[in-house]
Amino acid sequence: MNPDDVLNNPNIPESVKSAFRVLWKGKQLVPDRFPQPSMEVMQAWAEALDQVSLPEEIWDEAVTRWSLTVESDRMATPREIKASAFAVRDAWEMDLQKRLVLDRHRQGIIRRKVEAGMLPPSAVPPVDDAQRALEPRSEGTAKRWKEIRAGIAQRARDRRIAEREAAGSGELFADMNKQPGEFPEDESR
């Protein structure tokens, strides 16, 4: 598969393009440890890797790190690449310039969620890029990010509960113990 065909195709979602970049880089470094980047494989990896939002540069470095540190003959898995990406992210947190890239990425995520109405406007912490790059990470900042992530998770749980209730107050699962071909009993009789 030609990289230009994938990366320049407007019909392919960004998450699939990101997965392609990971697979392509892996194939270049350790060809026998990464699957061939077919559309099905790219979509599966995109689904797994899309659960974590990190800058593209981290994924590239994570594949390199994985290829240099894994001592197994097994194929790479999305789980291992995500673990490698987390290790790279943690290293970036110690580098002032790279931490600034992480902070901008996080700000972008929060701004998009505010614009989509998923977060209140007060959720965006103010950022002075010039000053932030020079300051060590404070506990207050880490605590604020943790609170924001917890709030996002809680709203997602609340939304799933509301969707279930709207779909029939749990009645969708009332017939799970019935044998095939049986119908749920009509409780209104």
Salt bridges, closest charged atoms under 4 A:
GLU14 OE2 - LYS17 NZ 3.60
ASP32 OD2 - ARG33 NE 3.77
GLU56 OE1 - ARG21 NH1 3.46
ASP60 OD1 - LYS25 NZ 3.26
GLU61 OE1 - LYS98 NZ 3.78
ASP73 OD1 - ARG33 NH2 3.07
GLU80 OE2 - ARG74 NH2 2.52
ASP90 OD1 - ARG89 NH2 3.07
GLU93 OE2 - ARG106 NH2 2.53
GLU93 OE1 - ARG137 NH2 2.82
ASP103 OD1 - ARG106 NH1 3.50
ASP103 OD2 - ARG132 NH1 3.50
ASP103 OD1 - ARG137 NH2 2.98
ASP129 OD2 - ARG104 NE 3.21
GLU185 OE2 - LYS178 NZ 3.36
